Amino acid sequence: MSAGAGSAAASGGGPAPSASSALGEAYGEGDGGAAGRGPVVPGHVSLAARVLTRVAAAVVAEQLRVDLAEVRVDASDDAGHLALRVTTPVRVPALSGSVQVPAGGVVGLVRELQSTLTRRVSEITGRTVSRVDVTVSRSVLDRTGRVA
């Protein structure tokens, strides 16, 4: 921080802001920044493709309750936005009459995943997700939903 930058707030003629209000404003709690986005400072922030794909893979594994090691995500640029290609297994309920199939079946699960992935990756990384293509690699029988 340069010497002049610290004195800019005090030169406005009013009382200097308290440390807690200055921090709150810097982190989006006041008028000084976008809510939840942190301080607004000049510079460039870039996230490596590996970070974006790992975040997306973690969201997929959590949403579908599958092993993270089985989820593959490729990220690419789509006119300045993030396009994701996901390959993952999905859990399906045991095929008995006592278990209720999720609305829409496997396609419904994938549509819900697309929506959740778009929202969560945007929240976590700050990048706008323009599209999510999902390939289901295999099904995993979910025996936890069985009723005896």
Rosetta silent file (secondary structure, phi, psi, omega in degrees, C-alpha in Angstrom):
SEQUENCE: MSAGAGSAAASGGGPAPSASSALGEAYGEGDGGAAGRGPVVPGHVSLAARVLTRVAAAVVAEQLRVDLAEVRVDASDDAGHLALRVTTPVRVPALSGSVQVPAGGVVGLVRELQSTLTRRVSEITGRTVSRVDVTVSRSVLDRTGRVA
SCORE:     score description
SCORE:     0.000 S_00000001
   1 L     0.000  132.060  179.341    0.000    0.000    0.000 S_00000001
   2 L   -77.678  162.869 -177.567    1.448    3.380   -0.919 S_00000001
   3 H   -62.880  -36.688 -178.543    1.681    6.171    1.655 S_00000001
   4 H   -71.579  -26.820 -176.330   -0.978    8.231   -0.114 S_00000001
   5 H   -67.813  -35.014 -179.106   -3.489    5.366   -0.251 S_00000001
   6 H   -73.355  -26.527 -177.200   -3.889    5.161    3.518 S_00000001
   7 H   -91.899   -4.509 -176.880   -4.575    8.855    3.914 S_00000001
   8 L   -63.013  -38.862 -178.689   -7.210    9.096    1.168 S_00000001
   9 L   -69.577  -35.703 -177.156  -10.121    8.225    3.502 S_00000001
  10 H   -76.656  -20.713 -176.347   -9.050   10.742    6.120 S_00000001
  11 H   -79.629   -2.175 -179.559   -8.691   13.592    3.624 S_00000001
  12 H   -75.973   -2.935  177.315  -12.452   13.704    2.987 S_00000001
  13 L    92.681  -23.774 -179.409  -12.948   16.031    5.946 S_00000001
  14 L   -89.932  178.342  178.136  -15.092   13.592    7.971 S_00000001
  15 L   -66.572  146.465  178.463  -14.010   11.265   10.728 S_00000001
  16 L   -67.414  139.902  179.930  -11.784    8.390    9.696 S_00000001
  17 L   -67.034  150.209  176.718  -13.692    5.065    9.474 S_00000001
  18 L   -69.015  161.694 -179.283  -13.088    2.530   12.213 S_00000001
  19 H   -61.073  -40.441 -177.706  -10.977   -0.491   11.372 S_00000001
  20 H   -69.680  -37.321  178.836  -13.985   -2.826   11.545 S_00000001
  21 H   -71.567  -34.556  177.670  -16.142   -0.665    9.268 S_00000001
  22 H   -65.612  -41.818  178.234  -13.288   -0.266    6.786 S_00000001
  23 H   -66.747  -43.920  179.181  -12.787   -4.033    6.695 S_00000001
  24 H   -58.633  -42.325  179.614  -16.521   -4.657    6.403 S_00000001
  25 H   -67.320  -39.032 -179.763  -16.735   -2.231    3.515 S_00000001
  26 H   -65.522  -28.398 -178.857  -13.706   -3.787    1.812 S_00000001
  27 L  -103.096   25.378  170.323  -15.330   -7.209    1.987 S_00000001
  28 L    84.465   12.815 -179.450  -18.679   -6.161    0.566 S_00000001
  29 L   -91.986   -6.761  178.482  -20.585   -5.457    3.786 S_00000001
  30 L  -127.895 -150.927 -179.054  -20.986   -1.755    3.028 S_00000001
  31 L   -84.304   -4.150 -170.579  -21.128    0.392   -0.073 S_00000001
  32 L   -85.469   -5.485 -178.029  -17.482   -0.238   -0.968 S_00000001
  33 L  -162.001  169.312  178.107  -17.674   -3.586   -2.763 S_00000001
  34 L   -72.680  134.711 -176.488  -19.841   -6.255   -4.290 S_00000001
  35 L   -56.446  125.447  175.253  -21.498   -8.352   -1.601 S_00000001
  36 L    75.328    2.498 -175.928  -19.523  -11.506   -0.865 S_00000001
  37 L  -100.291   -6.129 -179.948  -16.958  -10.836   -3.591 S_00000001
  38 L    87.026 -176.368 -175.599  -14.147   -9.422   -1.437 S_00000001
  39 L   -67.423  147.418  176.700  -12.287   -6.175   -1.883 S_00000001
  40 L   -95.684  107.963 -179.149  -12.369   -4.429   -5.236 S_00000001
  41 L  -132.905  152.049  177.471   -8.754   -3.811   -6.190 S_00000001
  42 L   -64.263  147.604  177.067   -7.002   -3.361   -9.514 S_00000001
  43 L   139.648 -178.338 -177.275   -5.423   -6.470  -10.928 S_00000001
  44 L  -126.394  135.650  175.982   -6.186   -9.735  -12.629 S_00000001
  45 L  -118.750  127.742  175.899   -7.276  -13.017  -11.075 S_00000001
  46 L  -128.784  143.548  177.232   -7.079  -16.207  -13.065 S_00000001
  47 L  -109.187  129.311  178.104   -8.010  -19.709  -12.055 S_00000001
  48 L   -63.382  149.214  179.663   -6.107  -22.580  -13.615 S_00000001
  49 H   -55.071  -35.481 -179.737   -8.209  -25.014  -15.619 S_00000001
  50 H   -62.168  -38.321  178.242   -7.299  -27.705  -13.088 S_00000001
  51 H   -63.295  -46.965 -179.110   -8.936  -25.689  -10.293 S_00000001
  52 H   -61.609  -43.569 -178.574  -12.144  -25.293  -12.297 S_00000001
  53 H   -70.392  -36.142  179.202  -12.302  -28.975  -13.206 S_00000001
  54 H   -68.191  -40.257  176.890  -11.542  -30.138   -9.647 S_00000001
  55 H   -62.212  -47.777 -179.271  -14.261  -27.897   -8.202 S_00000001
  56 H   -61.769  -43.132 -179.904  -16.755  -29.145  -10.783 S_00000001
  57 H   -62.974  -39.548  178.587  -15.799  -32.795  -10.172 S_00000001
  58 H   -64.398  -40.272  178.165  -16.251  -32.363   -6.418 S_00000001
  59 H   -63.733  -44.046  179.373  -19.715  -30.864   -6.946 S_00000001
  60 H   -61.278  -49.764 -177.783  -20.684  -33.770   -9.238 S_00000001
  61 H   -60.159  -40.998  179.763  -19.406  -36.426   -6.815 S_00000001
  62 H   -68.021  -45.837 -177.443  -21.243  -34.809   -3.909 S_00000001
  63 H   -63.142  -43.679 -175.684  -24.497  -34.302   -5.821 S_00000001
  64 H   -93.850   -4.578 -178.236  -24.630  -37.832   -7.249 S_00000001
  65 L    56.764   50.129  177.138  -22.991  -39.580   -4.257 S_00000001
  66 L  -121.227  165.339 -179.402  -20.367  -41.226   -6.451 S_00000001
  67 L   -68.499  127.923 -179.950  -16.630  -41.719   -6.022 S_00000001
  68 H   -54.777  -35.373 -178.807  -14.689  -38.580   -6.986 S_00000001
  69 H   -64.330  -20.094 -178.853  -12.090  -40.742   -8.750 S_00000001
  70 H   -92.614   -4.309 -177.916  -14.765  -41.881  -11.229 S_00000001
  71 L   -96.718  130.290  176.390  -15.815  -38.349  -12.240 S_00000001
  72 E  -119.343  133.295  178.175  -14.104  -36.698  -15.226 S_00000001
  73 E  -133.430  132.063  171.578  -14.597  -33.035  -16.080 S_00000001
  74 E  -114.877  137.421  178.593  -13.174  -31.037  -18.978 S_00000001
  75 E  -117.000  141.741  176.603  -13.525  -27.259  -18.995 S_00000001
  76 E  -143.928  164.002  179.005  -13.312  -25.016  -22.020 S_00000001
  77 E   -82.830  134.885  178.309  -13.953  -21.409  -22.948 S_00000001
  78 E  -129.158   83.589 -179.075  -17.338  -20.645  -24.491 S_00000001
  79 L    54.632   45.287  178.200  -17.244  -16.997  -25.620 S_00000001
  80 L    89.524   -4.511  177.820  -15.816  -15.889  -22.266 S_00000001
  81 E  -112.177  174.184 -175.789  -17.916  -18.261  -20.200 S_00000001
  82 E  -100.409  125.054  174.681  -17.178  -21.714  -18.858 S_00000001
  83 E  -108.932  131.898 -178.587  -18.361  -24.827  -20.705 S_00000001
  84 E  -116.748  137.135  171.930  -18.123  -28.124  -18.830 S_00000001
  85 E  -116.366  118.767 -174.381  -18.073  -31.685  -20.185 S_00000001
  86 E  -115.380  134.722  170.787  -18.756  -34.225  -17.445 S_00000001
  87 E  -122.909  122.844 -173.956  -18.421  -38.003  -17.561 S_00000001
  88 E  -154.095  152.396  167.657  -19.741  -39.720  -14.463 S_00000001
  89 E   -78.723  163.398  173.424  -21.522  -42.787  -13.160 S_00000001
  90 E  -127.762  150.239  175.391  -24.959  -42.304  -11.596 S_00000001
  91 E   -87.519  134.219  174.861  -26.606  -44.106   -8.713 S_00000001
  92 E  -123.244  145.970 -179.483  -29.864  -45.828   -9.519 S_00000001
  93 E   -69.769  155.290  175.004  -32.177  -47.377   -6.952 S_00000001
  94 L   -57.122  139.274 -173.573  -32.472  -51.133   -6.691 S_00000001
  95 L   -83.594   67.623  175.681  -35.092  -52.235   -9.165 S_00000001
  96 L  -119.079  161.279 -178.401  -37.713  -53.446   -6.738 S_00000001
  97 L   -68.405  -17.727 -175.415  -41.331  -52.407   -6.460 S_00000001
  98 L   -87.762   -6.881 -178.661  -40.777  -50.901   -2.999 S_00000001
  99 L  -105.433  134.359  179.650  -38.314  -48.203   -4.109 S_00000001
 100 L   -87.943  130.103  178.070  -39.472  -44.995   -5.679 S_00000001
 101 L   -79.408  137.494  178.518  -37.592  -43.898   -8.796 S_00000001
 102 L   -57.732  149.917  179.276  -36.612  -40.205   -8.798 S_00000001
 103 L   -55.480  128.107  179.594  -38.799  -37.943  -10.951 S_00000001
 104 L    84.631   -2.461  179.855  -37.611  -38.163  -14.530 S_00000001
 105 H    61.961 -145.402 -178.623  -35.447  -41.218  -13.867 S_00000001
 106 H   -64.671  -39.016  178.893  -31.798  -40.990  -14.893 S_00000001
 107 H   -62.378  -39.730  176.962  -32.523  -38.092  -17.259 S_00000001
 108 H   -62.444  -41.403  176.717  -34.127  -36.207  -14.360 S_00000001
 109 H   -60.851  -42.996 -178.500  -31.046  -36.819  -12.209 S_00000001
 110 H   -67.849  -40.465  177.493  -28.794  -35.505  -14.963 S_00000001
 111 H   -62.340  -41.932  177.269  -30.959  -32.394  -15.520 S_00000001
 112 H   -64.282  -40.018  176.773  -30.840  -31.676  -11.790 S_00000001
 113 H   -60.381  -45.417  179.871  -27.058  -32.180  -11.862 S_00000001
 114 H   -57.247  -44.974 -179.444  -26.715  -29.688  -14.731 S_00000001
 115 H   -65.044  -48.523 -179.766  -28.667  -27.082  -12.780 S_00000001
 116 H   -63.625  -43.014 -178.779  -26.810  -27.666   -9.508 S_00000001
 117 H   -63.257  -42.707  178.139  -23.420  -27.763  -11.212 S_00000001
 118 H   -59.708  -48.462 -177.577  -24.082  -24.486  -13.028 S_00000001
 119 H   -66.812  -50.350 -174.636  -25.140  -22.745   -9.821 S_00000001
 120 H   -68.718  -42.017  178.889  -22.476  -24.162   -7.473 S_00000001
 121 H   -63.594  -39.267  176.831  -19.490  -23.768   -9.803 S_00000001
 122 H   -63.550  -42.886  178.817  -20.543  -20.161  -10.414 S_00000001
 123 H   -63.422  -43.688 -174.034  -20.870  -19.554   -6.652 S_00000001
 124 H   -76.637  -43.017 -173.545  -17.534  -21.148   -5.816 S_00000001
 125 H   -99.649  -18.747 -176.384  -15.376  -19.876   -8.690 S_00000001
 126 L    79.847    4.490  178.972  -17.127  -16.672   -9.716 S_00000001
 127 L   -96.489  141.370  177.317  -17.156  -17.878  -13.338 S_00000001
 128 L   -80.928  125.837  178.271  -20.359  -17.990  -15.376 S_00000001
 129 E   -93.548  119.980 -176.502  -21.138  -21.505  -16.591 S_00000001
 130 E   -91.739  -28.462 -179.400  -22.735  -21.371  -20.034 S_00000001
 131 E  -158.653  151.711  176.905  -23.295  -25.071  -20.633 S_00000001
 132 E  -135.228  112.875  175.874  -22.909  -28.473  -19.009 S_00000001
 133 E  -100.452  128.661 -176.596  -22.744  -31.593  -21.186 S_00000001
 134 E  -121.166  130.382  171.855  -23.070  -34.830  -19.224 S_00000001
 135 E  -114.045  125.404  177.187  -22.221  -38.346  -20.336 S_00000001
 136 E   -86.967  117.379 -175.297  -23.322  -41.135  -18.009 S_00000001
 137 E   -82.846  -31.331  179.131  -20.507  -43.690  -18.010 S_00000001
 138 E  -171.110  168.420  175.656  -22.273  -46.394  -16.000 S_00000001
 139 E  -108.555  145.791  177.322  -24.888  -46.976  -13.348 S_00000001
 140 E  -116.162  122.811 -179.004  -24.151  -47.881   -9.756 S_00000001
 141 E   -69.174  123.190 -179.908  -26.825  -49.882   -7.967 S_00000001
 142 E   -95.840  104.015 -178.180  -27.887  -48.018   -4.828 S_00000001
 143 H   -86.421   -9.200 -178.051  -28.829  -50.636   -2.264 S_00000001
 144 H   -70.811  -20.911 -178.844  -29.342  -48.099    0.548 S_00000001
 145 H   -84.750   -2.245 -176.415  -32.812  -47.248   -0.776 S_00000001
 146 L   -71.538  141.502  175.167  -34.126  -50.812   -0.401 S_00000001
 147 L  -112.733  127.811 -177.465  -36.943  -51.485    1.951 S_00000001
 148 L   -78.131    0.000    0.000  -37.088  -54.982    3.420 S_00000001
